Amino acid sequence: MDFLRRGFLTLSLLTALGAASPLSAEPSSIVVASTTSTEQSGLFKHILPLFKQKTGIEVKVVALGTGQALDAARRGDADVVLVHDRPAEDKFVTEGFAKTRQDVMYNDFVLIGPKDDPAGIRGKGVEEAFTKIAAAKAPFVSRGDRSGTHSAELRSWKDAGIDLAAVRGDWYRDVGQGMGPALNTASSLGAYILADRGTWLSFKNRGELTILVEGDKRLFNPYGVMLVNPDKHPTVKVKEGQAFIDWLVSPEGQTAIADYKINGEPLFFPSAKKG
């Protein structure tokens, strides 16, 4: 009987220890508010399994336009933000919602349009291209969702000296959607659209659309990452969130970003500062 009693107690202790072990504990996770371009380009599907394998931390992505992603973080609905609108990111830090911002990667924007190019923008600079589109009242699709791409589009109209509110009409379609759905709309309408190169490369339903304007320095598109300030929101998972950021900017994370390609062409270029 003493033997059975000791065996029962030993089994009970092992069961209790097992219940408290890391293997049986709920896996740690963080919420990352990010752009639709990082999600719809397929980048996260490539890098997040590598991060989880390394750390055991699961990343739950909320894909929104940059403005909406930053607003979600302001409300405390995210632990980390990965977006691409530098003025908005700097404002986020200035407001105290993050303590620092780190460069992660970059790509560029491209101006897409129908192959027959009715506005005649092929090979032009950004300012001239937007001027010609407005003058021709050629169909143009805007994301209209406060995303980084939408902000870049609005800056392009302004740089071209065009008062969009004064000239917009039926030719200008504001869809209020992410990059993929906006590209689908442009494809169906044969319209011009500003897109990030990463989503364009992964986009299948191109129809008669093609890249018409690229390479202008105004089309540079940097991405930054920020840990939401726990002083603002004590529920932020600081340890796990910082682990994700540290991995993204590490040689391993930067290599994972560089290795993501479609048809041999990279979608994003690592840009974390070394040292």
Residue pairs with C-beta under 8 A, 6 or more apart in sequence:
18 24
27 56
27 57
27 58
28 56
28 57
28 58
28 237
28 240
29 57
29 58
29 59
29 60
29 240
30 57
30 58
30 59
30 60
30 79
30 80
30 237
30 240
30 241
30 244
31 60
31 61
31 62
31 77
31 78
31 79
31 80
32 59
32 60
32 61
32 62
32 78
32 79
32 80
32 81
32 82
32 244
33 62
33 64
33 69
33 70
33 72
33 73
33 77
33 78
33 80
33 81
33 82
33 83
34 44
34 61
34 62
34 63
34 64
34 69
34 81
34 82
34 83
35 63
35 64
35 65
35 66
35 69
35 82
35 83
35 84
35 147
35 148
35 223
36 63
36 64
36 65
36 147
36 178
36 179
36 180
36 199
37 84
37 147
37 148
37 149
37 179
37 196
37 198
37 199
38 44
38 61
38 63
38 82
38 198
38 223
39 61
39 63
40 63
40 178
40 179
40 180
40 199
40 202
41 196
41 198
41 199
41 201
41 202
41 267
41 268
42 202
42 260
42 262
42 267
43 198
43 257
43 260
43 267
43 268
44 59
44 61
46 256
46 259
46 260
47 253
47 256
47 257
47 260
48 59
48 61
50 252
50 256
51 57
51 59
51 244
51 247
51 253
52 58
52 59
54 247
54 252
55 243
55 244
55 247
57 240
57 243
57 244
59 244
62 69
62 72
62 77
62 78
63 178
64 72
64 147
65 143
65 145
65 146
65 147
65 148
65 149
65 150
65 178
66 83
66 84
66 85
66 88
66 146
66 147
66 148
66 151
67 85
67 88
67 145
67 146
67 147
67 150
67 151
68 145
68 146
68 147
69 78
69 81
69 83
70 81
70 83
70 88
70 89
70 92
70 97
72 78
73 81
73 92
73 97
73 98
73 226
73 228
74 92
74 95
74 97
76 228
76 232
76 233
76 235
76 236
78 228
79 227
79 228
79 236
79 237
79 238
79 240
79 241
80 225
80 226
80 227
80 228
80 241
80 244
80 245
81 92
81 98
81 225
81 226
81 228
82 104
82 223
82 224
82 225
82 226
82 248
83 89
83 148
83 223
83 224
84 148
84 149
84 196
84 221
84 222
84 223
84 224
85 147
85 148
85 151
85 152
86 222
86 224
87 151
88 148
88 151
89 101
89 224
89 226
90 101
92 98
92 101
92 226
93 99
93 100
93 101
93 226
96 229
96 231
96 232
97 226
97 228
97 229
97 232
98 226
98 227
98 228
98 229
99 227
99 229
100 226
100 227
101 224
101 225
101 226
102 224
102 225
102 226
102 245
102 249
102 272
102 273
103 222
103 223
103 224
103 249
103 271
103 272
103 273
104 223
104 224
104 225
104 248
104 249
104 257
104 270
104 271
104 272
105 222
105 223
105 254
105 257
105 268
105 269
105 270
105 271
105 272
106 220
106 221
106 222
106 223
106 268
106 269
106 271
107 196
107 197
107 198
107 221
107 267
107 268
107 269
108 196
108 197
108 214
108 215
108 219
108 220
108 221
109 149
109 152
109 194
109 195
109 196
109 197
109 219
109 221
110 194
110 195
110 196
110 197
110 200
110 211
110 213
110 214
110 219
111 121
111 126
111 129
111 192
111 193
111 194
111 211
111 212
111 213
111 214
111 219
112 183
112 186
112 192
112 193
112 194
112 195
112 200
112 209
112 210
112 211
112 212
113 119
113 121
113 138
113 191
113 192
113 193
113 209
113 210
113 212
114 190
114 191
114 192
114 208
114 209
114 210
115 208
115 209
115 210
116 208
117 212
118 136
118 138
119 129
119 132
119 133
119 135
119 136
119 138
119 192
120 132
120 136
121 128
121 129
121 132
121 133
121 192
121 212
121 213
122 212
122 213
123 212
123 213
124 132
124 213
125 213
125 216
126 156
126 159
126 160
126 213
126 216
126 218
126 219
127 156
127 159
127 160
127 161
127 218
128 160
129 212
129 213
130 156
130 157
130 159
130 160
130 162
131 160
131 161
131 162
132 138
133 140
133 192
134 157
134 160
134 162
134 167
137 169
137 171
138 171
138 191
138 192
139 171
139 173
139 189
139 190
139 191
139 192
140 171
140 172
140 173
140 191
140 192
140 193
141 173
141 175
141 182
141 185
141 186
141 189
141 191
141 192
141 193
142 150
142 153
142 172
142 173
142 174
142 175
142 182
142 193
143 149
143 150
143 153
143 175
143 176
143 177
143 178
143 179
143 182
144 150
144 174
144 175
144 176
144 177
145 175
145 176
145 177
145 178
147 178
147 179
148 196
148 221
149 179
149 194
149 195
149 196
152 194
152 219
152 221
153 194
154 164
155 218
156 194
156 218
157 164
159 218
164 172
173 185
173 189
173 191
175 181
175 182
175 185
177 185
179 195
179 196
179 199
180 199
180 203
182 193
182 195
183 193
183 195
183 199
183 200
183 203
183 205
183 209
184 205
185 191
186 192
186 193
186 209
187 205
187 206
187 207
187 208
187 209
188 207
190 207
190 208
190 209
192 212
193 209
195 203
196 221
197 214
197 221
197 267
198 267
198 268
200 211
201 262
201 263
201 265
201 267
202 262
202 267
213 219
222 271
223 268
223 271
225 245
225 248
225 249
227 236
227 238
227 241
227 242
227 245
228 236
228 241
229 236
230 236
230 238
247 253
248 254
248 257
248 272
249 272
249 273
250 272
253 272
254 270
254 272
255 270
257 268
257 269
257 270
258 266
258 268
258 269
258 270
260 266
260 267
260 268
261 267
